[in-house]
Amino acid sequence: MLRVLAAVSAVLNGASYLSGSATLAFLHWTGGIIAMLAGACLLAGFLTTVFGAVVAAEVAAAAFLWLRASSPHGIAVVSQSITVIVVATAVALLGPGAYSVDARLFGMREIVITRSGPPGK
C-alpha cells in the first residue's frame, strides 16, 4: 500500500505538470515525464529502490520550486510534499514487497537475525 500511494502521487504530480498550457516549459515537460515514468515503475514494483529515490528527489525539487514561487498555498504544498518525500524514501529503503516485479525477478528479501549468546561464550 505504501508503494502504491507513492506511485499514484508521483503519477498525479507528473500529470499536473503536463496538464498546463499548450506551451509547456522544458522544465515542466521533463519533470512531468520523469514523475510519470517513475510513478509507473514504482507502481509495478520495478527497480523500487531506484525509482523511490527518484520520486523523492523529484517531489523535493518541486517543493523547492513552489516555495521559491511564493504562492499563497506554498506552506500547504510543502507540507504535502514532505509527506510524499518521507513515503517515497521509506519505499526506497524498505523495498518492493511481495507483489512486485522485483520480487519476481530477484526473489524476496530475507532478513536473517541469528541468536547469539552472551559475549565471551
Secondary structure, DSSP 4 states (H G I P E B T S, - for coil): -HHHHHHHHHHHHHHHHHTS-SS--HHHHHHHHHHHHHHHHHHHTSSHHHHHHHHHHHHHHHHHHHHHHT-TTHHHHHHHHHHHHHHHHHHHHH---SSSHHHHHH-----------STT-
